[in-house]
Amino acid sequence: QELSKRGLGNHIDLRIMQLPVAYQKAKEQIFKIWTTLKPLLTVHVGLASAAKGLIILEQCGKNKGYQEMDACGFLPEGACCMLDGPEKIESTINMKTLWKNLSVEGIDIIFSRDAGRYICDYTYYASLYYGNGRAAFIHVPPLSPSLTADFLGKALQTIILEMLKQCGDE
């Protein structure tokens, strides 16, 4: 939410939405985002409680392997996101290039190819599927006295502006 205060500049229409921790409901909302708003890029941000002091840039979403129940006690049909979808979908944002060229003082940033086979990976895959790869996923650590909401908002602003450069929007 800190990012909404900061914004991304006058020419960027920033919308912040919270997705439910439920496979089907999250997928329905993502479909709605892509069909009604038609964004240039969607950036999903998820909490990685194990990632203390790390921001993780996720390159791809995986379609299968969803064996953990969501907050409503449901599993996706066939333990996958899209029955007709490919095994994985890569983001059009080159996260490795972003990771190599990006530096945010006070926090480490790493690159990953596995967003974890739960709601984060599931929603990322759905967004990549509906958006033809024009999605990104950033895992962030929990807030702490040394990692404030203000600091994290600034870091996300820096990262997303760099992503938009790859989209040719700046």
DSSP file (Angstrom, degrees, kcal/mol; ACC not computed):
  #  RESIDUE AA STRUCTURE BP1 BP2  ACC     N-H-->O    O-->H-N    N-H-->O    O-->H-N    TCO  KAPPA ALPHA  PHI   PSI    X-CA   Y-CA   Z-CA
    1    1 A Q    >>        0   0    0      0, 0.0     4,-0.8     0, 0.0     3,-0.7   0.000 360.0 360.0 360.0 -25.1    0.0    0.0    0.0
    2    2 A E  H >>  +     0   0    0      1,-0.2     4,-1.5     2,-0.2     3,-0.6   0.846 360.0  62.1 -60.3 -33.2    3.0    2.3    0.5
    3    3 A L  H 3> S+     0   0    0      1,-0.2     4,-3.4     2,-0.2    -1,-0.2   0.840  94.0  61.2 -63.3 -33.5    3.5    2.2   -3.2
    4    4 A S  H <4 S+     0   0    0     -3,-0.7    -1,-0.2     1,-0.2    -2,-0.2   0.839 104.0  50.0 -64.1 -31.2    0.1    3.8   -3.8
    5    5 A K  H << S+     0   0    0     -4,-0.8    -1,-0.2    -3,-0.6    -2,-0.2   0.887 117.2  40.2 -70.4 -38.9    1.3    6.9   -1.9
    6    6 A R  H  < S-     0   0    0     -4,-1.5     3,-0.2     1,-0.1    -2,-0.2   0.872  93.3-169.9 -78.1 -39.5    4.5    7.1   -3.9
    7    7 A G     <  -     0   0    0     -4,-3.4     3,-0.1     1,-0.2    -1,-0.1  -0.124  33.1-100.1  71.9-176.2    3.0    6.3   -7.3
    8    8 A L  S    S-     0   0    0      1,-0.5    -1,-0.2     4,-0.3     3,-0.1   0.160  74.9 -68.8-128.3  14.2    5.0    5.6  -10.5
    9    9 A G    >   -     0   0    0     -3,-0.2     3,-1.3     1,-0.1    -1,-0.5  -0.331  57.6 -74.4 112.2 162.3    4.8    8.9  -12.2
   10   10 A N  T 3  S+     0   0    0      1,-0.3    -1,-0.1    -2,-0.1    -3,-0.0   0.794 125.2  54.0 -65.2 -30.7    2.0   10.9  -13.8
   11   11 A H  T 3  S+     0   0    0     -3,-0.1     2,-0.5     2,-0.1    -1,-0.3   0.422  93.0  84.3 -89.0   3.4    1.8    8.8  -17.0
   12   12 A I    <   -     0   0    0     -3,-1.3     2,-1.1     2,-0.0    -4,-0.3  -0.923  67.3-148.8-110.4 123.4    1.4    5.5  -15.1
   13   13 A D        -     0   0    0     -2,-0.5     2,-0.5    -5,-0.1    -3,-0.1  -0.765  22.7-164.3 -89.2  96.9   -2.1    4.4  -14.0
   14   14 A L        -     0   0    0     -2,-1.1     2,-0.5    -5,-0.2    -2,-0.0  -0.729   9.9-177.2 -89.3 123.7   -1.3    2.5  -10.8
   15   15 A R        -     0   0    0     -2,-0.5     2,-0.5     2,-0.0    -2,-0.0  -0.986   7.8-162.0-120.3 128.6   -4.0    0.2   -9.4
   16   16 A I        +     0   0    0     -2,-0.5     2,-0.4   -15,-0.0    -2,-0.0  -0.948  16.2 169.8-113.9 125.0   -3.4   -1.7   -6.2
   17   17 A M        -     0   0    0     -2,-0.5     2,-0.6     2,-0.0    -2,-0.0  -0.980  28.7-134.3-134.3 143.8   -5.7   -4.7   -5.5
   18   18 A Q        -     0   0    0     -2,-0.4    -2,-0.0     0, 0.0     0, 0.0  -0.873  21.2-148.8 -99.8 126.7   -5.5   -7.4   -2.9
   19   19 A L        -     0   0    0     -2,-0.6     7,-0.1     1,-0.1     2,-0.1  -0.685  20.9-110.7 -92.3 146.9   -6.2  -10.9   -4.2
   20   20 A P        -     0   0    0      0, 0.0     2,-1.5     0, 0.0     6,-0.1  -0.379  23.3-117.6 -71.7 154.9   -7.8  -13.5   -2.0
   21   21 A V  S    S+     0   0    0     -2,-0.1    50,-2.7     4,-0.1     2,-0.4  -0.392  85.5 104.1 -88.0  57.1   -5.8  -16.5   -0.8
   22   22 A A     >  -     0   0    0     -2,-1.5     4,-2.7    48,-0.2     5,-0.3  -0.981  69.9-138.6-143.0 124.2   -8.1  -18.8   -2.7
   23   23 A Y  H  > S+     0   0    0     -2,-0.4     4,-2.4    51,-0.2     5,-0.2   0.921  99.0  37.6 -50.5 -60.7   -7.2  -20.4   -6.0
   24   24 A Q  H  > S+     0   0    0      1,-0.2     4,-2.4     2,-0.2    -1,-0.2   0.905 118.0  48.3 -65.5 -44.1  -10.4  -19.9   -8.0
   25   25 A K  H  > S+     0   0    0      1,-0.2     4,-2.1     2,-0.2    -1,-0.2   0.905 112.9  49.1 -64.1 -40.6  -11.4  -16.5   -6.7
   26   26 A A  H  X S+     0   0    0     -4,-2.7     4,-2.3     2,-0.2    -2,-0.2   0.923 111.3  49.7 -63.8 -43.9   -7.8  -15.2   -7.3
   27   27 A K  H  X S+     0   0    0     -4,-2.4     4,-2.4    -5,-0.3    -2,-0.2   0.900 109.7  51.5 -63.0 -40.8   -7.9  -16.6  -10.9
   28   28 A E  H  X S+     0   0    0     -4,-2.4     4,-2.1     1,-0.2    -1,-0.2   0.909 110.7  48.2 -62.2 -42.4  -11.3  -15.0  -11.5
   29   29 A Q  H  X S+     0   0    0     -4,-2.1     4,-2.4     2,-0.2    -2,-0.2   0.894 110.8  50.7 -66.0 -39.0  -10.0  -11.6  -10.4
   30   30 A I  H  X S+     0   0    0     -4,-2.3     4,-2.4     2,-0.2    -2,-0.2   0.918 109.2  51.0 -64.8 -42.5   -6.9  -11.9  -12.5
   31   31 A F  H  X S+     0   0    0     -4,-2.4     4,-2.3     1,-0.2     5,-0.2   0.925 110.8  49.6 -57.7 -44.8   -9.1  -12.7  -15.5
   32   32 A K  H  X>S+     0   0    0     -4,-2.1     4,-2.7     2,-0.2     5,-0.6   0.893 108.4  53.0 -62.4 -41.6  -11.2   -9.6  -14.8
   33   33 A I  I  X>S+     0   0    0     -4,-2.4     4,-1.6     1,-0.2     5,-1.0   0.946 113.4  42.9 -58.6 -49.2   -8.1   -7.4  -14.5
   34   34 A W  I  <5S+     0   0    0     -4,-2.4    -2,-0.2     1,-0.2    -1,-0.2   0.850 119.2  42.5 -69.3 -34.4   -6.8   -8.5  -17.9
   35   35 A T  I  <5S+     0   0    0     -4,-2.3    -1,-0.2    -5,-0.2    -2,-0.2   0.820 125.8  29.4 -84.7 -30.1  -10.1   -8.4  -19.7
   36   36 A T  I  <5S+     0   0    0     -4,-2.7    -3,-0.2    -5,-0.2    -2,-0.2   0.879 130.5  30.9 -96.8 -43.6  -11.4   -5.1  -18.2
   37   37 A L  I  <<S-     0   0    0     -4,-1.6    -3,-0.2    -5,-0.6    -4,-0.1   0.785  80.6-158.5 -86.4 -27.7   -8.3   -3.0  -17.5
   38   38 A K      < -     0   0    0     -5,-1.0    -4,-0.2    -4,-0.2    -3,-0.1   0.936  22.0-162.0  48.3  58.6   -6.1   -4.4  -20.3
   39   39 A P        -     0   0    0      0, 0.0     3,-0.2     0, 0.0    -1,-0.1  -0.255  29.2-132.9 -71.6 156.5   -2.9   -3.4  -18.5
   40   40 A L  S    S-     0   0    0      1,-0.3     2,-0.3   129,-0.0    -2,-0.0   0.864  93.9  -3.8 -67.1 -38.5    0.5   -3.0  -20.2
   41   41 A L        -     0   0    0      2,-0.0     2,-0.5    95,-0.0    -1,-0.3  -0.985  61.8-149.4-155.2 140.7    1.9   -5.0  -17.3
   42   42 A T  E     -a  135   0A   0     92,-1.6    94,-2.3    -2,-0.3     2,-0.5  -0.968  12.4-161.7-112.5 136.7    0.7   -6.5  -14.0
   43   43 A V  E     -a  136   0A   0     -2,-0.5     2,-0.4    92,-0.2    94,-0.2  -0.967   5.3-160.9-118.5 118.0    3.0   -6.7  -11.1
   44   44 A H  E     -a  137   0A   0     92,-3.3    94,-2.9    -2,-0.5     2,-0.5  -0.794   1.8-162.3 -98.3 139.4    2.1   -9.1   -8.3
   45   45 A V  E     +a  138   0A   0     -2,-0.4     2,-0.3    92,-0.2    94,-0.2  -0.987  12.2 179.0-124.5 126.1    3.7   -8.8   -4.9
   46   46 A G  E     -a  139   0A   0     92,-2.3    94,-2.9    -2,-0.5     2,-0.4  -0.917  30.2-109.6-128.6 154.0    3.5  -11.6   -2.4
   47   47 A L  E     -a  140   0A   0     -2,-0.3     2,-0.6    92,-0.2    73,-0.1  -0.675  22.2-170.7 -84.3 128.1    4.8  -12.2    1.1
   48   48 A A    >   -     0   0    0     92,-3.1     3,-1.7    -2,-0.4     6,-0.2  -0.850   2.7-173.5-115.4  91.6    7.7  -14.7    1.5
   49   49 A S  T 3  S+     0   0    0     -2,-0.6    -1,-0.1     1,-0.3    -2,-0.0   0.770  82.9  54.3 -61.0 -26.0    7.9  -15.1    5.2
   50   50 A A  T 3  S+     0   0    0      1,-0.2     2,-1.7    -3,-0.1    -1,-0.3   0.681  87.6  86.3 -79.8 -16.5   11.0  -17.2    5.0
   51   51 A A    X   -     0   0    0     -3,-1.7     3,-1.3    89,-0.2     2,-0.5  -0.550  65.5-170.9 -87.3  76.5   12.8  -14.5    2.9
   52   52 A K  T 3  S-     0   0    0     -2,-1.7     3,-0.1     1,-0.3    -3,-0.1  -0.553  73.4  -9.9 -71.7 118.0   14.2  -12.4    5.7
   53   53 A G  T 3  S+     0   0    0     -2,-0.5    55,-1.3    89,-0.3     2,-0.4   0.749 111.6 115.0  68.6  24.4   15.7   -9.2    4.2
   54   54 A L  E <   -b  108   0A   0     -3,-1.3     2,-0.5    -6,-0.2    55,-0.2  -0.980  51.2-156.8-129.3 138.7   15.4  -10.4    0.6
   55   55 A I  E     -b  109   0A   0     53,-2.4    55,-2.7    -2,-0.4     2,-0.5  -0.961  20.0-155.4-106.8 132.1   13.4   -9.3   -2.4
   56   56 A I  E     -bC 110 139A   0     83,-2.8    83,-3.0    -2,-0.5     2,-0.6  -0.938   6.7-153.7-116.5 122.8   12.9  -12.1   -4.9
   57   57 A L  E     -bC 111 138A   0     53,-3.0    55,-2.6    -2,-0.5     2,-0.5  -0.844  16.7-149.5 -93.1 117.0   12.2  -11.5   -8.6
   58   58 A E  E     -bC 112 137A   0     79,-2.5    79,-0.7    -2,-0.6    55,-0.2  -0.762  11.8-168.6 -94.4 127.6   10.3  -14.5  -10.0
   59   59 A Q        +     0   0    0     53,-2.7    32,-2.6    -2,-0.5     2,-0.3   0.848  63.8  14.3 -83.4 -36.4   10.9  -15.3  -13.7
   60   60 A C  E     -D   90   0B   0     52,-0.3    55,-0.5    30,-0.2     2,-0.4  -0.931  59.8-131.6-143.3 161.1    8.2  -17.8  -14.5
   61   61 A G  E     -D   89   0B   0     28,-2.3    28,-2.2    -2,-0.3     2,-0.3  -0.896  22.6-138.7-112.1 144.7    4.9  -19.3  -13.3
   62   62 A K  E     -D   88   0B   0     -2,-0.4    26,-0.2    26,-0.2    63,-0.2  -0.815   3.1-154.3-107.0 144.2    4.3  -23.1  -13.2
   63   63 A N  S    S+     0   0    0     24,-3.0    18,-2.1    -2,-0.3     2,-0.2   0.812  70.5  44.8 -85.4 -32.9    1.0  -24.7  -14.2
   64   64 A K  B    S+E   80   0C   0     23,-0.5    16,-0.2    16,-0.2    15,-0.1  -0.696  76.2  60.5-118.8 163.9    1.1  -27.9  -12.1
   65   65 A G        +     0   0    0     14,-1.2     2,-1.4    13,-0.3    15,-0.2   0.636  49.1 150.7 102.6  18.0    1.8  -29.2   -8.7
   66   66 A Y        +     0   0    0     13,-2.7    -1,-0.2    -3,-0.2    52,-0.1  -0.662  10.2 145.5 -86.9  92.1   -0.7  -27.3   -6.6
   67   67 A Q        +     0   0    0     -2,-1.4     2,-0.5    50,-0.3    -1,-0.2   0.429  40.3  92.7-107.9  -4.4   -1.2  -29.8   -3.7
   68   68 A E  S    S-     0   0    0     49,-0.4     6,-0.1    -3,-0.2     2,-0.0  -0.805  77.5-118.7 -99.2 132.4   -1.7  -27.4   -0.8
   69   69 A M        -     0   0    0     -2,-0.5     6,-0.2     6,-0.1    -2,-0.1  -0.330  27.1-127.3 -66.2 146.0   -5.2  -26.3    0.1
   70   70 A D    >   -     0   0    0      4,-2.5     3,-2.0     1,-0.1   -48,-0.2  -0.130  41.1 -79.8 -81.5-174.6   -6.1  -22.6   -0.1
   71   71 A A  T 3  S+     0   0    0    -50,-2.7   -49,-0.2     1,-0.3    -1,-0.1   0.707 133.0  51.8 -62.6 -20.5   -7.6  -20.5    2.7
   72   72 A C  T 3  S-     0   0    0    -51,-0.3    -1,-0.3     2,-0.1   -50,-0.1   0.416 120.7-106.9 -95.3   0.4  -11.0  -21.9    1.9
   73   73 A G  S <  S+     0   0    0     -3,-2.0     2,-0.3     1,-0.3    -2,-0.1   0.685  76.7 130.5  84.1  18.9   -9.8  -25.5    2.0
   74   74 A F        -     0   0    0     -6,-0.1    -4,-2.5     0, 0.0    -1,-0.3  -0.739  43.5-154.9-108.3 155.3   -9.9  -26.1   -1.7
   75   75 A L        -     0   0    0     -2,-0.3     2,-0.1    -6,-0.2    -6,-0.1  -0.931  32.5-104.8-117.9 147.3   -7.4  -27.5   -4.2
   76   76 A P    >   -     0   0    0      0, 0.0     3,-2.3     0, 0.0     5,-0.1  -0.438  48.5 -88.5 -71.2 149.3   -7.4  -26.6   -7.9
   77   77 A E  G >  S+     0   0    0      1,-0.3     3,-1.5     2,-0.2     0, 0.0  -0.317 113.7   3.3 -56.7 129.7   -8.8  -29.2  -10.3
   78   78 A G  G 3  S-     0   0    0      1,-0.3   -13,-0.3    -3,-0.1    -1,-0.3   0.645 118.2 -85.9  67.7  14.1   -6.0  -31.6  -11.4
   79   79 A A  G <  S+     0   0    0     -3,-2.3   -13,-2.7     1,-0.2   -14,-1.2   0.778 104.0 108.0  54.5  28.9   -3.6  -29.7   -9.1
   80   80 A C  B <  S-E   64   0C   0     -3,-1.5   -16,-0.2   -16,-0.2    -1,-0.2  -0.886  70.8-134.7-133.8 167.2   -3.1  -27.2  -11.9
   81   81 A C  S    S+     0   0    0    -18,-2.1     2,-0.5     1,-0.3    -1,-0.1   0.931  94.9  18.9 -84.5 -51.9   -4.0  -23.7  -12.9
   82   82 A M    >   -     0   0    0    -19,-0.2     3,-1.8     4,-0.2    -1,-0.3  -0.971  64.4-152.6-126.7 115.4   -5.0  -24.1  -16.5
   83   83 A L  T 3  S+     0   0    0     -2,-0.5    -1,-0.1     1,-0.3    -2,-0.0   0.824 101.6  36.3 -56.7 -32.8   -6.0  -27.5  -17.7
   84   84 A D  T 3  S+     0   0    0     -3,-0.1    -1,-0.3     2,-0.0     0, 0.0   0.306  98.4 113.2-101.3   8.5   -5.0  -26.6  -21.3
   85   85 A G  S <  S-     0   0    0     -3,-1.8     4,-0.0     1,-0.1   -22,-0.0  -0.382  71.6 -99.2 -85.5 158.8   -2.0  -24.5  -20.4
   86   86 A P        -     0   0    0      0, 0.0    -4,-0.2     0, 0.0    -1,-0.1  -0.243  39.8-103.2 -66.9 163.3    1.7  -25.0  -21.0
   87   87 A E  S    S-     0   0    0      1,-0.2   -24,-3.0   -25,-0.1   -23,-0.5   0.878  99.4  -2.0 -56.3 -43.7    3.9  -26.4  -18.2
   88   88 A K  E     -D   62   0B   0    -26,-0.2     2,-0.4   -25,-0.1   -26,-0.2  -0.980  61.5-147.7-146.9 157.8    5.4  -23.0  -17.4
   89   89 A I  E     -D   61   0B   0    -28,-2.2   -28,-2.3    -2,-0.3     2,-0.3  -0.998  15.8-142.8-130.0 129.7    5.1  -19.5  -18.7
   90   90 A E  E     -D   60   0B   0     -2,-0.4   -30,-0.2   -30,-0.2     2,-0.2  -0.637  22.2-115.2 -87.9 145.5    8.0  -17.0  -18.7
   91   91 A S        -     0   0    0    -32,-2.6    43,-0.2    -2,-0.3     4,-0.1  -0.516  14.2-131.6 -73.0 147.2    7.5  -13.3  -18.0
   92   92 A T  S    S+     0   0    0     41,-3.0     2,-0.5    43,-0.2    42,-0.1   0.679  91.1  89.4 -71.5 -16.3    8.4  -11.0  -20.9
   93   93 A I  S    S-     0   0    0     40,-0.5     2,-1.4    42,-0.5    -2,-0.2  -0.718  84.6-133.6 -79.7 124.5   10.3   -9.1  -18.2
   94   94 A N     >  -     0   0    0     -2,-0.5     4,-2.3     1,-0.2     5,-0.1  -0.666  25.2-176.6 -81.8  96.2   13.8  -10.4  -18.1
   95   95 A M  H  > S+     0   0    0     -2,-1.4     4,-3.1     1,-0.2    -1,-0.2   0.822  78.5  57.3 -65.7 -32.4   14.2  -10.7  -14.4
   96   96 A K  H  > S+     0   0    0      2,-0.2     4,-2.5     1,-0.2    -1,-0.2   0.929 109.5  44.6 -65.9 -43.9   17.8  -11.9  -14.6
   97   97 A T  H  > S+     0   0    0      2,-0.2     4,-2.1     1,-0.2    -2,-0.2   0.925 114.7  49.5 -62.9 -44.9   18.8   -8.7  -16.5
   98   98 A L  H  X S+     0   0    0     -4,-2.3     4,-0.9     1,-0.2    -2,-0.2   0.933 111.8  48.6 -57.9 -47.9   16.8   -6.6  -14.0
   99   99 A W  H  < S+     0   0    0     -4,-3.1     3,-0.5     1,-0.2    -2,-0.2   0.893 112.2  48.5 -60.8 -43.1   18.5   -8.4  -11.1
  100  100 A K  H  < S+     0   0    0     -4,-2.5    -1,-0.2     1,-0.2    -2,-0.2   0.853 118.6  38.9 -67.1 -35.0   21.9   -7.8  -12.5
  101  101 A N  H  < S+     0   0    0     -4,-2.1     2,-0.4    -5,-0.2    -1,-0.2   0.439 101.6  86.1 -97.7  -0.3   21.4   -4.1  -13.2
  102  102 A L     <  +     0   0    0     -4,-0.9     2,-0.4    -3,-0.5     7,-0.1  -0.827  46.0 176.4-110.0 138.9   19.4   -3.2  -10.2
  103  103 A S        -     0   0    0     -2,-0.4     2,-0.6     5,-0.1     5,-0.1  -0.970   6.7-176.1-140.6 125.1   20.6   -2.2   -6.8
  104  104 A V    >   -     0   0    0      3,-0.5     3,-1.6    -2,-0.4     2,-0.1  -0.970  31.5-125.0-120.2 115.0   18.5   -1.1   -3.9
  105  105 A E  T 3  S+     0   0    0     -2,-0.6     3,-0.1     1,-0.2    50,-0.0  -0.332  90.7  23.2 -61.9 132.3   20.6    0.0   -0.9
  106  106 A G  T 3  S+     0   0    0      1,-0.1     2,-0.3    -2,-0.1    -1,-0.2   0.376 113.3  64.7  97.9  -4.3   19.8   -1.8    2.3
  107  107 A I  S <  S-     0   0    0     -3,-1.6    -3,-0.5    40,-0.0     2,-0.3  -0.993  72.7-125.2-151.0 144.0   18.3   -5.0    0.9
  108  108 A D  E     -b   54   0A   0    -55,-1.3   -53,-2.4    -2,-0.3     2,-0.4  -0.660  20.6-157.1 -86.7 143.7   19.4   -7.9   -1.2
  109  109 A I  E     -b   55   0A   0     -2,-0.3     2,-0.3   -55,-0.2   -53,-0.2  -0.979  12.8-175.8-120.0 132.7   17.6   -8.8   -4.4
  110  110 A I  E     -b   56   0A   0    -55,-2.7   -53,-3.0    -2,-0.4     2,-0.4  -0.859  21.3-125.0-126.5 165.3   17.8  -12.3   -5.9
  111  111 A F  E     -b   57   0A   0     -2,-0.3     2,-0.3   -55,-0.2   -53,-0.2  -0.849  29.5-178.3-108.5 140.7   16.4  -14.0   -9.0
  112  112 A S  E     -b   58   0A   0    -55,-2.6   -53,-2.7    -2,-0.4   -52,-0.3  -0.979  30.7-163.7-141.9 152.8   14.3  -17.1   -8.9
  113  113 A R  S    S+     0   0    0     -2,-0.3     2,-0.3   -55,-0.2   -55,-0.1   0.133  81.7  65.0-116.5  16.6   12.6  -19.5  -11.3
  114  114 A D        -     0   0    0      1,-0.1    -1,-0.2     2,-0.0   -53,-0.1  -0.836  51.9-176.3-145.3 103.3   10.3  -21.1   -8.7
  115  115 A A        -     0   0    0    -55,-0.5     6,-0.4    -2,-0.3     3,-0.2   0.422  57.8 -99.3 -83.9   1.9    7.5  -19.0   -7.0
  116  116 A G        -     0   0    0      1,-0.2     3,-0.1     4,-0.1     4,-0.1   0.501  37.0 -97.8 107.0   3.0    6.5  -21.9   -4.7
  117  117 A R  S    S+     0   0    0      1,-0.2   -49,-0.4     2,-0.1   -50,-0.3   0.836  92.5  92.3  52.8  40.7    3.4  -23.8   -6.0
  118  118 A Y  S  > S-     0   0    0     -3,-0.2     4,-2.6   -52,-0.1     5,-0.2  -0.564 102.4 -53.0-134.7-153.3    0.9  -22.1   -3.8
  119  119 A I  H  > S+     0   0    0      1,-0.2     4,-3.0    -2,-0.2     5,-0.3   0.862 132.5  55.9 -58.6 -38.1   -1.3  -19.0   -4.3
  120  120 A C  H  > S+     0   0    0      2,-0.2     4,-2.2     1,-0.2    -1,-0.2   0.968 113.7  37.9 -58.7 -55.4    1.7  -16.8   -5.4
  121  121 A D  H  > S+     0   0    0     -6,-0.4     4,-2.8     1,-0.2    -2,-0.2   0.894 117.0  53.5 -63.3 -40.7    2.8  -19.1   -8.2
  122  122 A Y  H  X S+     0   0    0     -4,-2.6     4,-2.4     2,-0.2    -2,-0.2   0.925 111.9  42.6 -61.5 -48.3   -0.8  -19.9   -9.1
  123  123 A T  H  X S+     0   0    0     -4,-3.0     4,-2.4    -5,-0.2    -1,-0.2   0.877 113.8  52.8 -69.0 -36.0   -1.8  -16.3   -9.5
  124  124 A Y  H  X S+     0   0    0     -4,-2.2     4,-2.7    -5,-0.3     5,-0.2   0.945 110.3  47.3 -62.8 -47.7    1.4  -15.5  -11.3
  125  125 A Y  H  X S+     0   0    0     -4,-2.8     4,-2.7   -63,-0.2    -2,-0.2   0.934 112.0  50.4 -59.2 -46.6    0.8  -18.3  -13.8
  126  126 A A  H  X S+     0   0    0     -4,-2.4     4,-2.8     1,-0.2     5,-0.2   0.902 112.4  47.2 -59.2 -41.7   -2.8  -17.2  -14.4
  127  127 A S  H  X S+     0   0    0     -4,-2.4     4,-2.3     2,-0.2     7,-0.2   0.901 112.2  48.8 -68.5 -41.2   -1.7  -13.6  -15.0
  128  128 A L  H  <>S+     0   0    0     -4,-2.7     5,-2.7     2,-0.2     6,-0.3   0.893 113.7  49.2 -62.3 -39.4    1.1  -14.7  -17.4
  129  129 A Y  H ><5S+     0   0    0     -4,-2.7     3,-0.9    -5,-0.2    -2,-0.2   0.958 117.5  37.3 -65.2 -54.0   -1.5  -16.9  -19.2
  130  130 A Y  H 3<5S+     0   0    0     -4,-2.8    -2,-0.2     1,-0.2    -1,-0.2   0.801 121.8  46.1 -70.7 -28.5   -4.1  -14.2  -19.5
  131  131 A G  T ><5S-     0   0    0     -4,-2.3     3,-1.8    -5,-0.2    -1,-0.2   0.221 108.0-118.0-101.3  14.4   -1.6  -11.4  -20.2
  132  132 A N  T < 5S-     0   0    0     -3,-0.9    -3,-0.2     1,-0.3    -4,-0.1   0.879  79.9 -45.7  50.8  43.0    0.5  -13.3  -22.7
  133  133 A G  T 3 <S+     0   0    0     -5,-2.7   -41,-3.0    -6,-0.2     2,-1.6   0.372 105.6 125.7  88.3  -5.0    3.6  -13.1  -20.5
  134  134 A R    <   +     0   0    0     -3,-1.8   -92,-1.6    -6,-0.3     2,-0.3  -0.303  50.2  94.8 -87.6  55.8    3.2   -9.4  -19.5
  135  135 A A  E     -a   42   0A   0     -2,-1.6   -42,-0.5   -94,-0.2     2,-0.3  -0.944  51.9-162.5-138.6 159.6    3.2  -10.0  -15.8
  136  136 A A  E     -a   43   0A   0    -94,-2.3   -92,-3.3    -2,-0.3     2,-0.4  -0.974   5.5-152.7-140.5 154.3    5.8   -9.9  -13.1
  137  137 A F  E     -aC  44  58A   0    -79,-0.7   -79,-2.5    -2,-0.3     2,-0.5  -0.995   7.7-172.6-133.8 131.2    6.0  -11.3   -9.6
  138  138 A I  E     -aC  45  57A   0    -94,-2.9   -92,-2.3    -2,-0.4     2,-0.5  -0.983  11.2-153.2-123.1 122.1    8.0  -10.0   -6.7
  139  139 A H  E     -aC  46  56A   0    -83,-3.0   -83,-2.8    -2,-0.5   -92,-0.2  -0.824  18.5-167.9 -91.4 131.7    8.3  -11.8   -3.4
  140  140 A V  E     -a   47   0A   0    -94,-2.9   -92,-3.1    -2,-0.5   -89,-0.2  -0.874  18.7-116.7-119.3 152.5    8.9   -9.5   -0.4
  141  141 A P        -     0   0    0      0, 0.0   -92,-0.2     0, 0.0   -89,-0.1  -0.363  43.5 -85.9 -79.0 165.3   10.0  -10.2    3.1
  142  142 A P        -     0   0    0      0, 0.0   -89,-0.3     0, 0.0     2,-0.1  -0.354  52.6 -97.0 -65.8 152.5    7.8   -9.4    6.1
  143  143 A L        +     0   0    0     -3,-0.1     5,-0.2     3,-0.0     6,-0.0  -0.378  51.7 166.8 -68.0 150.4    8.1   -5.9    7.5
  144  144 A S  B >   -F  147   0D   0      3,-2.2     3,-0.6    -3,-0.1     5,-0.0  -0.916  54.3 -85.7-152.5 173.6   10.4   -5.5   10.5
  145  145 A P  T 3  S+     0   0    0      0, 0.0     3,-0.2     0, 0.0    -2,-0.0   0.848 132.4  41.3 -57.1 -32.0   12.0   -2.6   12.4
  146  146 A S  T 3  S+     0   0    0      1,-0.2     2,-0.5     2,-0.0    -3,-0.0   0.615 117.1  50.3 -90.7 -12.1   14.9   -2.6    9.9
  147  147 A L  B <  S-F  144   0D   0     -3,-0.6    -3,-2.2    -5,-0.0    -1,-0.2  -0.797  79.8-175.8-127.0  88.7   12.6   -3.1    6.9
  148  148 A T     >  -     0   0    0     -2,-0.5     4,-2.5    -3,-0.2     5,-0.2  -0.325  39.1-113.0 -84.1 164.1    9.8   -0.5    7.1
  149  149 A A  H  > S+     0   0    0      1,-0.2     4,-2.6     2,-0.2     5,-0.2   0.883 119.1  53.7 -60.8 -39.7    6.8   -0.1    4.8
  150  150 A D  H  > S+     0   0    0      2,-0.2     4,-2.0     1,-0.2    -1,-0.2   0.929 110.1  46.1 -61.3 -46.6    8.3    3.2    3.6
  151  151 A F  H  > S+     0   0    0      1,-0.2     4,-2.3     2,-0.2    -2,-0.2   0.923 114.1  47.7 -62.9 -45.5   11.5    1.5    2.6
  152  152 A L  H  X S+     0   0    0     -4,-2.5     4,-2.7     1,-0.2     5,-0.2   0.887 109.7  53.6 -65.1 -39.3    9.8   -1.4    0.9
  153  153 A G  H  X S+     0   0    0     -4,-2.6     4,-2.2     2,-0.2    -1,-0.2   0.902 109.9  47.9 -60.0 -42.1    7.5    1.0   -1.0
  154  154 A K  H  X S+     0   0    0     -4,-2.0     4,-2.2     2,-0.2    -2,-0.2   0.905 111.7  49.8 -65.3 -43.0   10.6    2.8   -2.3
  155  155 A A  H  X S+     0   0    0     -4,-2.3     4,-2.4     2,-0.2    -2,-0.2   0.923 111.8  48.1 -62.6 -45.2   12.3   -0.4   -3.3
  156  156 A L  H  X S+     0   0    0     -4,-2.7     4,-2.9     1,-0.2     5,-0.3   0.892 109.2  53.9 -63.3 -39.6    9.2   -1.6   -5.1
  157  157 A Q  H  X S+     0   0    0     -4,-2.2     4,-2.2    -5,-0.2    -1,-0.2   0.937 110.4  46.6 -58.7 -47.7    8.9    1.7   -6.9
  158  158 A T  H  X S+     0   0    0     -4,-2.2     4,-1.6     2,-0.2    -2,-0.2   0.927 115.0  46.4 -59.9 -47.7   12.5    1.4   -8.1
  159  159 A I  H  X S+     0   0    0     -4,-2.4     4,-2.0     1,-0.2    -2,-0.2   0.925 113.3  47.5 -63.9 -46.9   12.0   -2.2   -9.3
  160  160 A I  H  X S+     0   0    0     -4,-2.9     4,-2.4     1,-0.2    -1,-0.2   0.876 108.4  54.6 -67.3 -37.4    8.7   -1.6  -11.1
  161  161 A L  H  X S+     0   0    0     -4,-2.2     4,-1.3    -5,-0.3    -1,-0.2   0.886 109.1  49.4 -62.3 -37.1   10.0    1.5  -12.9
  162  162 A E  H  X S+     0   0    0     -4,-1.6     4,-1.3     2,-0.2    -2,-0.2   0.883 109.1  52.3 -67.3 -38.5   12.9   -0.6  -14.2
  163  163 A M  H  X S+     0   0    0     -4,-2.0     4,-1.0     1,-0.2     3,-0.4   0.915 106.2  53.8 -61.9 -42.7   10.4   -3.3  -15.3
  164  164 A L  H  <>S+     0   0    0     -4,-2.4     5,-2.3     1,-0.2     4,-0.4   0.825 101.0  59.9 -63.9 -31.2    8.4   -0.6  -17.2
  165  165 A K  H ><5S+     0   0    0     -4,-1.3     3,-1.2     1,-0.2    -1,-0.2   0.890 102.4  53.0 -62.1 -37.8   11.6    0.4  -19.0
  166  166 A Q  H 3<5S+     0   0    0     -4,-1.3    -1,-0.2    -3,-0.4    -2,-0.2   0.783 104.3  56.1 -66.9 -25.6   11.7   -3.2  -20.4
  167  167 A C  T 3<5S-     0   0    0     -4,-1.0    -1,-0.3    -3,-0.2    -2,-0.2   0.550 116.5-117.7 -80.6  -6.8    8.2   -2.7  -21.6
  168  168 A G  T < 5S+     0   0    0     -3,-1.2    -3,-0.2    -4,-0.4    -2,-0.1   0.748  78.2 127.2  77.0  24.2    9.3    0.3  -23.6
  169  169 A D      <       0   0    0     -5,-2.3    -4,-0.2     1,-0.2    -5,-0.1   0.548 360.0 360.0 -92.6  -7.4    7.0    2.6  -21.6
  170  170 A E              0   0    0     -6,-0.4    -1,-0.2    -5,-0.2    -5,-0.1   0.411 360.0 360.0-122.6 360.0    9.6    5.1  -20.5
